[in-house]
Amino acid sequence: MSITSDNAGNCDTMLVEIRKMLATKGIKFKIEDQRIRCLAHIINLACQASLKILKEANFDGSSGNTDDEYFEGEEDSTNI
């Protein structure tokens, strides 16, 4: 058996209770091996963090900045 969940703290509490209930029936349930974190939730968290960084950097294009302005001060190392 495995359980898929997000990262909420109440899921940890639920899994501890499930482990206790299964133990009374002689069923071993190791949370670390039988819990699957929801990939969609993990991707959502990563996207939210990325969007927050872009918003803080005003990278939404509304400032009118060009790519050159974002990389101002970087030297061109491709002298040919």
MIFI-741189 format. One record per atom (N, C-alpha, C, CB): x, y, z; atom name. Coordinates in steps of 0.02 Angstrom, whole numbers. Glycine has a CB too. Example, Ala and Ser with C-alpha at 12.3 -4.5 7.8 and 13.67 -1.06 7.14 Angstrom:
// residues 2
<pt><u>660</u><v>-284</v><w>390</w><atome>N</atome></pt>
<pt><u>615</u><v>-225</v><w>390</w><atome>CA</atome></pt>
<pt><u>660</u><v>-165</v><w>390</w><atome>C</atome></pt>
<pt><u>565</u><v>-224</v><w>452</w><atome>CB</atome></pt>
<pt><u>642</u><v>-112</v><w>354</w><atome>N</atome></pt>
<pt><u>684</u><v>-53</v><w>357</w><atome>CA</atome></pt>
<pt><u>645</u><v>2</v><w>394</w><atome>C</atome></pt>
<pt><u>704</u><v>-30</v><w>286</w><atome>CB</atome></pt>
This chain:
// residues 80
<pt><u>42</u><v>-58</v><w>0</w><atome>N</atome></pt>
<pt><u>0</u><v>0</v><w>0</w><atome>CA</atome></pt>
<pt><u>45</u><v>62</v><w>0</w><atome>C</atome></pt>
<pt><u>-48</u><v>0</v><w>60</w><atome>CB</atome></pt>
<pt><u>23</u><v>112</v><w>-35</w><atome>N</atome></pt>
<pt><u>57</u><v>177</v><w>-33</w><atome>CA</atome></pt>
<pt><u>4</u><v>232</v><w>-32</w><atome>C</atome></pt>
<pt><u>106</u><v>186</v><w>-94</w><atome>CB</atome></pt>
<pt><u>24</u><v>290</v><w>-9</w><atome>N</atome></pt>
<pt><u>-21</u><v>346</v><w>-4</w><atome>CA</atome></pt>
<pt><u>12</u><v>406</v><w>-38</w><atome>C</atome></pt>
<pt><u>-40</u><v>362</v><w>70</w><atome>CB</atome></pt>
<pt><u>-25</u><v>438</v><w>-82</w><atome>N</atome></pt>
<pt><u>-1</u><v>498</v><w>-116</w><atome>CA</atome></pt>
<pt><u>-32</u><v>559</v><w>-83</w><atome>C</atome></pt>
<pt><u>-17</u><v>496</v><w>-193</w><atome>CB</atome></pt>
<pt><u>10</u><v>608</v><w>-67</w><atome>N</atome></pt>
<pt><u>-15</u><v>668</v><w>-34</w><atome>CA</atome></pt>
<pt><u>29</u><v>728</v><w>-50</w><atome>C</atome></pt>
<pt><u>-19</u><v>658</v><w>42</w><atome>CB</atome></pt>
<pt><u>5</u><v>786</v><w>-30</w><atome>N</atome></pt>
<pt><u>46</u><v>846</v><w>-38</w><atome>CA</atome></pt>
<pt><u>91</u><v>852</v><w>23</w><atome>C</atome></pt>
<pt><u>2</u><v>910</v><w>-46</w><atome>CB</atome></pt>
<pt><u>121</u><v>909</v><w>34</w><atome>N</atome></pt>
<pt><u>170</u><v>918</v><w>88</w><atome>CA</atome></pt>
<pt><u>140</u><v>947</v><w>152</w><atome>C</atome></pt>
<pt><u>225</u><v>962</v><w>65</w><atome>CB</atome></pt>
<pt><u>74</u><v>950</v><w>156</w><atome>N</atome></pt>
<pt><u>42</u><v>980</v><w>215</w><atome>CA</atome></pt>
<pt><u>58</u><v>940</v><w>278</w><atome>C</atome></pt>
<pt><u>-33</u><v>984</v><w>205</w><atome>CB</atome></pt>
<pt><u>65</u><v>976</v><w>333</w><atome>N</atome></pt>
<pt><u>81</u><v>945</v><w>397</w><atome>CA</atome></pt>
<pt><u>28</u><v>897</v><w>421</w><atome>C</atome></pt>
<pt><u>91</u><v>997</v><w>449</w><atome>CB</atome></pt>
<pt><u>-36</u><v>911</v><w>404</w><atome>N</atome></pt>
<pt><u>-88</u><v>866</v><w>426</w><atome>CA</atome></pt>
<pt><u>-84</u><v>798</v><w>391</w><atome>C</atome></pt>
<pt><u>-157</u><v>897</v><w>413</w><atome>CB</atome></pt>
<pt><u>-51</u><v>794</v><w>334</w><atome>N</atome></pt>
<pt><u>-40</u><v>730</v><w>301</w><atome>CA</atome></pt>
<pt><u>8</u><v>687</v><w>342</w><atome>C</atome></pt>
<pt><u>-12</u><v>740</v><w>229</w><atome>CB</atome></pt>
<pt><u>58</u><v>719</v><w>372</w><atome>N</atome></pt>
<pt><u>104</u><v>683</v><w>416</w><atome>CA</atome></pt>
<pt><u>66</u><v>653</v><w>474</w><atome>C</atome></pt>
<pt><u>161</u><v>729</v><w>441</w><atome>CB</atome></pt>
<pt><u>22</u><v>693</v><w>504</w><atome>N</atome></pt>
<pt><u>-19</u><v>669</v><w>560</w><atome>CA</atome></pt>
<pt><u>-63</u><v>611</v><w>538</w><atome>C</atome></pt>
<pt><u>-62</u><v>726</v><w>588</w><atome>CB</atome></pt>
<pt><u>-93</u><v>616</v><w>480</w><atome>N</atome></pt>
<pt><u>-136</u><v>563</v><w>454</w><atome>CA</atome></pt>
<pt><u>-96</u><v>498</v><w>445</w><atome>C</atome></pt>
<pt><u>-168</u><v>584</v><w>388</w><atome>CB</atome></pt>
<pt><u>-37</u><v>504</v><w>417</w><atome>N</atome></pt>
<pt><u>3</u><v>444</v><w>405</w><atome>CA</atome></pt>
<pt><u>24</u><v>410</v><w>469</w><atome>C</atome></pt>
<pt><u>64</u><v>462</v><w>363</w><atome>CB</atome></pt>
<pt><u>39</u><v>449</v><w>520</w><atome>N</atome></pt>
<pt><u>56</u><v>419</v><w>585</w><atome>CA</atome></pt>
<pt><u>-4</u><v>381</v><w>612</w><atome>C</atome></pt>
<pt><u>78</u><v>474</v><w>636</w><atome>CB</atome></pt>
<pt><u>-63</u><v>409</v><w>606</w><atome>N</atome></pt>
<pt><u>-124</u><v>375</v><w>630</w><atome>CA</atome></pt>
<pt><u>-137</u><v>312</v><w>589</w><atome>C</atome></pt>
<pt><u>-184</u><v>422</v><w>627</w><atome>CB</atome></pt>
<pt><u>-128</u><v>315</v><w>524</w><atome>N</atome></pt>
<pt><u>-138</u><v>256</v><w>482</w><atome>CA</atome></pt>
<pt><u>-88</u><v>201</v><w>503</w><atome>C</atome></pt>
<pt><u>-129</u><v>273</v><w>407</w><atome>CB</atome></pt>
<pt><u>-26</u><v>221</v><w>514</w><atome>N</atome></pt>
<pt><u>25</u><v>172</v><w>536</w><atome>CA</atome></pt>
<pt><u>3</u><v>138</v><w>601</w><atome>C</atome></pt>
<pt><u>93</u><v>206</v><w>545</w><atome>CB</atome></pt>
<pt><u>-22</u><v>178</v><w>649</w><atome>N</atome></pt>
<pt><u>-45</u><v>150</v><w>713</w><atome>CA</atome></pt>
<pt><u>-103</u><v>101</v><w>702</w><atome>C</atome></pt>
<pt><u>-66</u><v>206</v><w>761</w><atome>CB</atome></pt>
<pt><u>-151</u><v>121</v><w>661</w><atome>N</atome></pt>
<pt><u>-210</u><v>78</v><w>648</w><atome>CA</atome></pt>
<pt><u>-189</u><v>13</v><w>615</w><atome>C</atome></pt>
<pt><u>-261</u><v>114</v><w>604</w><atome>CB</atome></pt>
<pt><u>-144</u><v>17</v><w>566</w><atome>N</atome></pt>
<pt><u>-121</u><v>-44</v><w>532</w><atome>CA</atome></pt>
<pt><u>-80</u><v>-88</v><w>579</w><atome>C</atome></pt>
<pt><u>-80</u><v>-25</v><w>470</w><atome>CB</atome></pt>
<pt><u>-42</u><v>-58</v><w>624</w><atome>N</atome></pt>
<pt><u>-1</u><v>-96</v><w>671</w><atome>CA</atome></pt>
<pt><u>-45</u><v>-139</v><w>716</w><atome>C</atome></pt>
<pt><u>42</u><v>-49</v><w>713</w><atome>CB</atome></pt>
<pt><u>-105</u><v>-113</v><w>734</w><atome>N</atome></pt>
<pt><u>-150</u><v>-153</v><w>777</w><atome>CA</atome></pt>
<pt><u>-175</u><v>-215</v><w>741</w><atome>C</atome></pt>
<pt><u>-209</u><v>-110</v><w>799</w><atome>CB</atome></pt>
<pt><u>-170</u><v>-215</v><w>675</w><atome>N</atome></pt>
<pt><u>-192</u><v>-273</v><w>636</w><atome>CA</atome></pt>
<pt><u>-132</u><v>-314</v><w>612</w><atome>C</atome></pt>
<pt><u>-233</u><v>-250</v><w>575</w><atome>CB</atome></pt>
<pt><u>-72</u><v>-296</v><w>637</w><atome>N</atome></pt>
<pt><u>-12</u><v>-334</v><w>619</w><atome>CA</atome></pt>
<pt><u>16</u><v>-317</v><w>551</w><atome>C</atome></pt>
<pt><u>-27</u><v>-406</v><w>622</w><atome>CB</atome></pt>
<pt><u>-4</u><v>-260</v><w>524</w><atome>N</atome></pt>
<pt><u>19</u><v>-239</v><w>458</w><atome>CA</atome></pt>
<pt><u>73</u><v>-185</v><w>467</w><atome>C</atome></pt>
<pt><u>-40</u><v>-212</v><w>413</w><atome>CB</atome></pt>
<pt><u>132</u><v>-198</v><w>438</w><atome>N</atome></pt>
<pt><u>186</u><v>-148</v><w>442</w><atome>CA</atome></pt>
<pt><u>175</u><v>-95</v><w>389</w><atome>C</atome></pt>
<pt><u>255</u><v>-182</v><w>434</w><atome>CB</atome></pt>
<pt><u>183</u><v>-33</v><w>410</w><atome>N</atome></pt>
<pt><u>176</u><v>24</v><w>364</w><atome>CA</atome></pt>
<pt><u>232</u><v>73</v><w>381</w><atome>C</atome></pt>
<pt><u>105</u><v>58</v><w>370</w><atome>CB</atome></pt>
<pt><u>282</u><v>77</v><w>337</w><atome>N</atome></pt>
<pt><u>338</u><v>122</v><w>348</w><atome>CA</atome></pt>
<pt><u>326</u><v>185</v><w>307</w><atome>C</atome></pt>
<pt><u>407</u><v>88</v><w>328</w><atome>CB</atome></pt>
<pt><u>312</u><v>239</v><w>341</w><atome>N</atome></pt>
<pt><u>292</u><v>302</v><w>309</w><atome>CA</atome></pt>
<pt><u>343</u><v>324</v><w>256</w><atome>C</atome></pt>
<pt><u>283</u><v>357</v><w>360</w><atome>CB</atome></pt>
<pt><u>407</u><v>320</v><w>273</w><atome>N</atome></pt>
<pt><u>459</u><v>345</v><w>228</w><atome>CA</atome></pt>
<pt><u>460</u><v>306</v><w>162</w><atome>C</atome></pt>
<pt><u>528</u><v>339</v><w>261</w><atome>CB</atome></pt>
<pt><u>440</u><v>243</v><w>164</w><atome>N</atome></pt>
<pt><u>442</u><v>201</v><w>103</w><atome>CA</atome></pt>
<pt><u>375</u><v>198</v><w>67</w><atome>C</atome></pt>
<pt><u>464</u><v>131</v><w>121</w><atome>CB</atome></pt>
<pt><u>322</u><v>216</v><w>101</w><atome>N</atome></pt>
<pt><u>256</u><v>205</v><w>71</w><atome>CA</atome></pt>
<pt><u>217</u><v>270</v><w>59</w><atome>C</atome></pt>
<pt><u>216</u><v>161</v><w>116</w><atome>CB</atome></pt>
<pt><u>249</u><v>326</v><w>70</w><atome>N</atome></pt>
<pt><u>218</u><v>390</v><w>54</w><atome>CA</atome></pt>
<pt><u>248</u><v>416</v><w>-11</w><atome>C</atome></pt>
<pt><u>228</u><v>442</v><w>112</w><atome>CB</atome></pt>
<pt><u>205</u><v>435</v><w>-56</w><atome>N</atome></pt>
<pt><u>226</u><v>463</v><w>-120</w><atome>CA</atome></pt>
<pt><u>202</u><v>536</v><w>-121</w><atome>C</atome></pt>
<pt><u>197</u><v>423</v><w>-181</w><atome>CB</atome></pt>
<pt><u>248</u><v>581</v><w>-128</w><atome>N</atome></pt>
<pt><u>230</u><v>651</v><w>-131</w><atome>CA</atome></pt>
<pt><u>204</u><v>665</v><w>-202</w><atome>C</atome></pt>
<pt><u>290</u><v>698</v><w>-113</w><atome>CB</atome></pt>
<pt><u>150</u><v>703</v><w>-206</w><atome>N</atome></pt>
<pt><u>116</u><v>716</v><w>-269</w><atome>CA</atome></pt>
<pt><u>161</u><v>758</v><w>-315</w><atome>C</atome></pt>
<pt><u>49</u><v>753</v><w>-256</w><atome>CB</atome></pt>
<pt><u>180</u><v>730</v><w>-372</w><atome>N</atome></pt>
<pt><u>224</u><v>765</v><w>-419</w><atome>CA</atome></pt>
<pt><u>192</u><v>829</v><w>-445</w><atome>C</atome></pt>
<pt><u>242</u><v>719</v><w>-478</w><atome>CB</atome></pt>
<pt><u>127</u><v>828</v><w>-457</w><atome>N</atome></pt>
<pt><u>94</u><v>888</v><w>-481</w><atome>CA</atome></pt>
<pt><u>99</u><v>944</v><w>-429</w><atome>C</atome></pt>
<pt><u>19</u><v>874</v><w>-497</w><atome>CB</atome></pt>
<pt><u>93</u><v>927</v><w>-366</w><atome>N</atome></pt>
<pt><u>99</u><v>976</v><w>-312</w><atome>CA</atome></pt>
<pt><u>171</u><v>1004</v><w>-309</w><atome>C</atome></pt>
<pt><u>80</u><v>946</v><w>-244</w><atome>CB</atome></pt>
<pt><u>220</u><v>961</v><w>-317</w><atome>N</atome></pt>
<pt><u>290</u><v>982</v><w>-315</w><atome>CA</atome></pt>
<pt><u>304</u><v>1029</v><w>-374</w><atome>C</atome></pt>
<pt><u>337</u><v>921</v><w>-318</w><atome>CB</atome></pt>
<pt><u>280</u><v>1012</v><w>-433</w><atome>N</atome></pt>
<pt><u>290</u><v>1054</v><w>-492</w><atome>CA</atome></pt>
<pt><u>255</u><v>1122</v><w>-482</w><atome>C</atome></pt>
<pt><u>262</u><v>1020</v><w>-557</w><atome>CB</atome></pt>
<pt><u>195</u><v>1120</v><w>-454</w><atome>N</atome></pt>
<pt><u>158</u><v>1182</v><w>-440</w><atome>CA</atome></pt>
<pt><u>199</u><v>1227</v><w>-393</w><atome>C</atome></pt>
<pt><u>90</u><v>1166</v><w>-409</w><atome>CB</atome></pt>
<pt><u>227</u><v>1199</v><w>-340</w><atome>N</atome></pt>
<pt><u>267</u><v>1238</v><w>-293</w><atome>CA</atome></pt>
<pt><u>328</u><v>1269</v><w>-327</w><atome>C</atome></pt>
<pt><u>289</u><v>1195</v><w>-233</w><atome>CB</atome></pt>
<pt><u>361</u><v>1229</v><w>-370</w><atome>N</atome></pt>
<pt><u>420</u><v>1254</v><w>-406</w><atome>CA</atome></pt>
<pt><u>401</u><v>1311</v><w>-454</w><atome>C</atome></pt>
<pt><u>453</u><v>1197</v><w>-446</w><atome>CB</atome></pt>
<pt><u>345</u><v>1303</v><w>-489</w><atome>N</atome></pt>
<pt><u>322</u><v>1356</v><w>-535</w><atome>CA</atome></pt>
<pt><u>304</u><v>1420</v><w>-497</w><atome>C</atome></pt>
<pt><u>261</u><v>1331</v><w>-576</w><atome>CB</atome></pt>
<pt><u>269</u><v>1412</v><w>-441</w><atome>N</atome></pt>
<pt><u>252</u><v>1471</v><w>-401</w><atome>CA</atome></pt>
<pt><u>314</u><v>1508</v><w>-378</w><atome>C</atome></pt>
<pt><u>209</u><v>1451</v><w>-341</w><atome>CB</atome></pt>
<pt><u>364</u><v>1471</v><w>-355</w><atome>N</atome></pt>
<pt><u>427</u><v>1503</v><w>-333</w><atome>CA</atome></pt>
<pt><u>461</u><v>1538</v><w>-391</w><atome>C</atome></pt>
<pt><u>474</u><v>1450</v><w>-302</w><atome>CB</atome></pt>
<pt><u>462</u><v>1507</v><w>-450</w><atome>N</atome></pt>
<pt><u>493</u><v>1538</v><w>-508</w><atome>CA</atome></pt>
<pt><u>456</u><v>1601</v><w>-529</w><atome>C</atome></pt>
<pt><u>495</u><v>1488</v><w>-567</w><atome>CB</atome></pt>
<pt><u>390</u><v>1598</v><w>-530</w><atome>N</atome></pt>
<pt><u>351</u><v>1657</v><w>-549</w><atome>CA</atome></pt>
<pt><u>361</u><v>1714</v><w>-500</w><atome>C</atome></pt>
<pt><u>277</u><v>1639</v><w>-554</w><atome>CB</atome></pt>
<pt><u>367</u><v>1698</v><w>-436</w><atome>N</atome></pt>
<pt><u>378</u><v>1749</v><w>-385</w><atome>CA</atome></pt>
<pt><u>444</u><v>1785</v><w>-398</w><atome>C</atome></pt>
<pt><u>378</u><v>1719</v><w>-315</w><atome>CB</atome></pt>
<pt><u>496</u><v>1747</v><w>-415</w><atome>N</atome></pt>
<pt><u>561</u><v>1777</v><w>-429</w><atome>CA</atome></pt>
<pt><u>558</u><v>1821</v><w>-490</w><atome>C</atome></pt>
<pt><u>615</u><v>1721</v><w>-439</w><atome>CB</atome></pt>
<pt><u>524</u><v>1798</v><w>-543</w><atome>N</atome></pt>
<pt><u>518</u><v>1838</v><w>-604</w><atome>CA</atome></pt>
<pt><u>478</u><v>1902</v><w>-590</w><atome>C</atome></pt>
<pt><u>484</u><v>1797</v><w>-660</w><atome>CB</atome></pt>
<pt><u>426</u><v>1896</v><w>-551</w><atome>N</atome></pt>
<pt><u>385</u><v>1955</v><w>-535</w><atome>CA</atome></pt>
<pt><u>427</u><v>2006</v><w>-495</w><atome>C</atome></pt>
<pt><u>322</u><v>1935</v><w>-496</w><atome>CB</atome></pt>
<pt><u>465</u><v>1981</v><w>-447</w><atome>N</atome></pt>
<pt><u>507</u><v>2026</v><w>-407</w><atome>CA</atome></pt>
<pt><u>560</u><v>2060</v><w>-450</w><atome>C</atome></pt>
<pt><u>540</u><v>1988</v><w>-349</w><atome>CB</atome></pt>
<pt><u>583</u><v>2026</v><w>-502</w><atome>N</atome></pt>
<pt><u>634</u><v>2054</v><w>-546</w><atome>CA</atome></pt>
<pt><u>603</u><v>2097</v><w>-601</w><atome>C</atome></pt>
<pt><u>675</u><v>1998</v><w>-578</w><atome>CB</atome></pt>
<pt><u>536</u><v>2105</v><w>-599</w><atome>N</atome></pt>
<pt><u>500</u><v>2143</v><w>-649</w><atome>CA</atome></pt>
<pt><u>515</u><v>2117</v><w>-718</w><atome>C</atome></pt>
<pt><u>517</u><v>2218</v><w>-644</w><atome>CB</atome></pt>
<pt><u>515</u><v>2052</v><w>-725</w><atome>N</atome></pt>
<pt><u>533</u><v>2018</v><w>-787</w><atome>CA</atome></pt>
<pt><u>471</u><v>2004</v><w>-830</w><atome>C</atome></pt>
<pt><u>570</u><v>1954</v><w>-772</w><atome>CB</atome></pt>
<pt><u>416</u><v>2037</v><w>-816</w><atome>N</atome></pt>
<pt><u>354</u><v>2023</v><w>-852</w><atome>CA</atome></pt>
<pt><u>351</u><v>2059</v><w>-919</w><atome>C</atome></pt>
<pt><u>296</u><v>2042</v><w>-810</w><atome>CB</atome></pt>
<pt><u>401</u><v>2098</v><w>-935</w><atome>N</atome></pt>
<pt><u>403</u><v>2132</v><w>-1000</w><atome>CA</atome></pt>
<pt><u>370</u><v>2200</v><w>-998</w><atome>C</atome></pt>
<pt><u>370</u><v>2090</v><w>-1051</w><atome>CB</atome></pt>
<pt><u>335</u><v>2218</v><w>-945</w><atome>N</atome></pt>
<pt><u>300</u><v>2281</v><w>-943</w><atome>CA</atome></pt>
<pt><u>346</u><v>2341</v><w>-933</w><atome>C</atome></pt>
<pt><u>248</u><v>2280</v><w>-888</w><atome>CB</atome></pt>
<pt><u>408</u><v>2329</v><w>-913</w><atome>N</atome></pt>
<pt><u>453</u><v>2385</v><w>-900</w><atome>CA</atome></pt>
<pt><u>484</u><v>2412</v><w>-964</w><atome>C</atome></pt>
<pt><u>508</u><v>2363</v><w>-853</w><atome>CB</atome></pt>
<pt><u>478</u><v>2375</v><w>-1019</w><atome>N</atome></pt>
<pt><u>506</u><v>2398</v><w>-1082</w><atome>CA</atome></pt>
<pt><u>580</u><v>2385</v><w>-1087</w><atome>C</atome></pt>
<pt><u>494</u><v>2470</v><w>-1090</w><atome>CB</atome></pt>
<pt><u>610</u><v>2352</v><w>-1039</w><atome>N</atome></pt>
<pt><u>681</u><v>2336</v><w>-1041</w><atome>CA</atome></pt>
<pt><u>696</u><v>2287</v><w>-1097</w><atome>C</atome></pt>
<pt><u>706</u><v>2309</v><w>-974</w><atome>CB</atome></pt>
<pt><u>753</u><v>2293</v><w>-1126</w><atome>N</atome></pt>
<pt><u>775</u><v>2245</v><w>-1176</w><atome>CA</atome></pt>
<pt><u>822</u><v>2195</v><w>-1143</w><atome>C</atome></pt>
<pt><u>810</u><v>2280</v><w>-1235</w><atome>CB</atome></pt>
<pt><u>836</u><v>2142</v><w>-1177</w><atome>N</atome></pt>
<pt><u>882</u><v>2091</v><w>-1151</w><atome>CA</atome></pt>
<pt><u>950</u><v>2122</v><w>-1134</w><atome>C</atome></pt>
<pt><u>891</u><v>2034</v><w>-1200</w><atome>CB</atome></pt>
<pt><u>972</u><v>2170</v><w>-1175</w><atome>N</atome></pt>
<pt><u>1037</u><v>2202</v><w>-1163</w><atome>CA</atome></pt>
<pt><u>1039</u><v>2236</v><w>-1094</w><atome>C</atome></pt>
<pt><u>1052</u><v>2252</v><w>-1218</w><atome>CB</atome></pt>
<pt><u>984</u><v>2266</v><w>-1074</w><atome>N</atome></pt>
<pt><u>982</u><v>2299</v><w>-1010</w><atome>CA</atome></pt>
<pt><u>985</u><v>2249</v><w>-952</w><atome>C</atome></pt>
<pt><u>919</u><v>2341</v><w>-1004</w><atome>CB</atome></pt>
<pt><u>958</u><v>2190</v><w>-961</w><atome>N</atome></pt>
<pt><u>961</u><v>2139</v><w>-908</w><atome>CA</atome></pt>
<pt><u>1031</u><v>2113</v><w>-898</w><atome>C</atome></pt>
<pt><u>913</u><v>2081</v><w>-924</w><atome>CB</atome></pt>
<pt><u>1071</u><v>2114</v><w>-952</w><atome>N</atome></pt>
<pt><u>1138</u><v>2086</v><w>-948</w><atome>CA</atome></pt>
<pt><u>1191</u><v>2142</v><w>-949</w><atome>C</atome></pt>
<pt><u>1150</u><v>2039</v><w>-1006</w><atome>CB</atome></pt>
<pt><u>1171</u><v>2202</v><w>-932</w><atome>N</atome></pt>
<pt><u>1217</u><v>2259</v><w>-932</w><atome>CA</atome></pt>
<pt><u>1276</u><v>2245</v><w>-886</w><atome>C</atome></pt>
<pt><u>1180</u><v>2323</v><w>-909</w><atome>CB</atome></pt>
<pt><u>1335</u><v>2261</v><w>-910</w><atome>N</atome></pt>
<pt><u>1395</u><v>2252</v><w>-870</w><atome>CA</atome></pt>
<pt><u>1431</u><v>2186</v><w>-884</w><atome>C</atome></pt>
<pt><u>1378</u><v>2255</v><w>-798</w><atome>CB</atome></pt>
<pt><u>1399</u><v>2141</v><w>-920</w><atome>N</atome></pt>
<pt><u>1432</u><v>2079</v><w>-937</w><atome>CA</atome></pt>
<pt><u>1475</u><v>2089</v><w>-999</w><atome>C</atome></pt>
<pt><u>1381</u><v>2021</v><w>-949</w><atome>CB</atome></pt>
<pt><u>1535</u><v>2064</v><w>-997</w><atome>N</atome></pt>
<pt><u>1581</u><v>2071</v><w>-1053</w><atome>CA</atome></pt>
<pt><u>1567</u><v>2017</v><w>-1105</w><atome>C</atome></pt>
<pt><u>1654</u><v>2068</v><w>-1030</w><atome>CB</atome></pt>
<pt><u>1574</u><v>2035</v><w>-1168</w><atome>N</atome></pt>
<pt><u>1567</u><v>1987</v><w>-1222</w><atome>CA</atome></pt>
<pt><u>1634</u><v>1952</v><w>-1229</w><atome>C</atome></pt>
<pt><u>1545</u><v>2021</v><w>-1289</w><atome>CB</atome></pt>
<pt><u>1635</u><v>1887</v><w>-1214</w><atome>N</atome></pt>
<pt><u>1698</u><v>1850</v><w>-1216</w><atome>CA</atome></pt>
<pt><u>1709</u><v>1816</v><w>-1283</w><atome>C</atome></pt>
<pt><u>1699</u><v>1798</v><w>-1160</w><atome>CB</atome></pt>
<pt><u>1669</u><v>1834</v><w>-1333</w><atome>N</atome></pt>
<pt><u>1676</u><v>1802</v><w>-1398</w><atome>CA</atome></pt>
<pt><u>1711</u><v>1848</v><w>-1447</w><atome>C</atome></pt>
<pt><u>1607</u><v>1780</v><w>-1426</w><atome>CB</atome></pt>
<pt><u>1766</u><v>1877</v><w>-1428</w><atome>N</atome></pt>
<pt><u>1803</u><v>1922</v><w>-1473</w><atome>CA</atome></pt>
<pt><u>1832</u><v>1881</v><w>-1530</w><atome>C</atome></pt>
<pt><u>1859</u><v>1959</v><w>-1434</w><atome>CB</atome></pt>
<pt><u>1810</u><v>1896</v><w>-1589</w><atome>N</atome></pt>
<pt><u>1834</u><v>1858</v><w>-1648</w><atome>CA</atome></pt>
<pt><u>1871</u><v>1905</v><w>-1693</w><atome>C</atome></pt>
<pt><u>1775</u><v>1825</v><w>-1686</w><atome>CB</atome></pt>
